[in-house]
Amino acid sequence: MTERENTIVLTDEEGNEQEFEVIDLLEVDDSEYAILLPVDEEDDQAMIFRIDVDENGEDILVEVEDDDEWERVAQYWEELMGEEPEEDEEEKEK
């Protein structure tokens, strides 16, 4: 993981690098999360990563794959930003 101001470069398991803009850092249910936006893609879909600690005591980013955890963090972030949840998300909750 390489950092430059408010951007970060992540390397996947295959060695591919992708640059992200760090949109926000927040805490939900005693875990820390980073909201990242891909810099080089036309897709403006933000990604949520949990900040964990590896065996060496260093911070690492872990992609949130659990739908319930993702929804909790996304909803909390939207509330912080003063946005209403999207209609799709409201329907999922019913």
C-alpha positions as CSV (number, residue, x, y, z in Angstrom):
1,M,0.0,0.0,0.0
2,T,1.5,3.4,-1.1
3,E,0.1,6.7,0.0
4,R,0.2,10.1,-1.7
5,E,-1.7,13.0,-0.1
6,N,-5.3,11.9,-0.3
7,T,-4.7,9.1,-2.8
8,I,-3.6,5.6,-2.2
9,V,-2.3,2.9,-4.5
10,L,-3.4,-0.7,-3.8
11,T,-1.8,-3.8,-5.3
12,D,-4.1,-6.8,-5.7
13,E,-3.0,-10.5,-5.4
14,E,-2.0,-10.6,-9.1
15,G,0.3,-7.6,-8.8
16,N,-2.0,-5.1,-10.5
17,E,-1.9,-1.6,-9.1
18,Q,-4.9,0.7,-8.9
19,E,-5.0,4.3,-7.5
20,F,-7.9,5.4,-5.2
21,E,-8.9,8.7,-3.8
22,V,-9.5,8.5,0.0
23,I,-13.0,10.0,0.4
24,D,-13.5,9.4,4.1
25,L,-12.3,7.5,7.1
26,L,-14.9,6.5,9.7
27,E,-15.6,4.1,12.6
28,V,-18.7,1.8,12.7
29,D,-19.3,-0.8,15.3
30,D,-15.8,-0.6,16.8
31,S,-14.1,-1.1,13.3
32,E,-12.5,1.5,11.2
33,Y,-13.3,1.9,7.5
34,A,-11.9,3.7,4.5
35,I,-14.2,5.0,1.7
36,L,-12.2,4.9,-1.5
37,L,-13.0,6.0,-5.1
38,P,-11.1,4.6,-8.1
39,V,-9.1,7.4,-9.8
40,D,-8.7,5.9,-13.2
41,E,-12.1,4.4,-13.8
42,E,-15.1,6.1,-15.3
43,D,-17.3,4.2,-12.7
44,D,-17.8,6.6,-9.8
45,Q,-18.8,3.7,-7.4
46,A,-17.1,4.2,-4.0
47,M,-15.6,1.1,-2.4
48,I,-15.5,0.3,1.3
49,F,-12.5,-1.2,2.9
50,R,-12.1,-2.2,6.6
51,I,-8.9,-1.2,8.2
52,D,-7.3,-4.2,9.9
53,V,-3.9,-4.9,11.4
54,D,-1.6,-7.6,9.9
55,E,0.7,-9.9,11.8
56,N,3.4,-7.3,11.8
57,G,1.2,-4.7,13.4
58,E,0.8,-2.7,10.2
59,D,-2.5,-1.3,9.0
60,I,-4.0,-3.1,6.0
61,L,-7.1,-2.6,3.9
62,V,-9.5,-5.5,3.5
63,E,-12.4,-5.2,1.0
64,V,-15.7,-5.5,2.7
65,E,-17.4,-8.5,1.1
66,D,-20.2,-9.2,3.7
67,D,-23.4,-7.5,2.4
68,D,-24.7,-6.7,5.9
69,E,-21.5,-5.1,7.0
70,W,-21.2,-3.2,3.7
71,E,-24.8,-1.9,4.1
72,R,-24.2,-0.7,7.7
73,V,-21.1,1.2,6.7
74,A,-22.7,2.7,3.6
75,Q,-25.8,3.8,5.4
76,Y,-23.7,5.4,8.2
77,W,-21.6,7.2,5.7
78,E,-24.7,8.5,3.8
79,E,-26.1,9.7,7.1
80,L,-22.9,11.6,7.8
81,M,-23.0,13.2,4.4
82,G,-26.6,14.2,4.9
83,E,-27.9,12.0,2.1
84,E,-31.0,10.0,1.9
85,P,-30.5,6.2,1.2
86,E,-31.1,5.3,-2.4
87,E,-34.4,3.8,-3.3
88,D,-32.8,0.4,-4.0
89,E,-31.3,0.3,-0.6
90,E,-34.6,1.1,1.1
91,E,-36.3,-1.7,-0.9
92,K,-33.6,-4.2,0.3
93,E,-34.3,-3.3,3.9
94,K,-38.0,-4.2,3.6
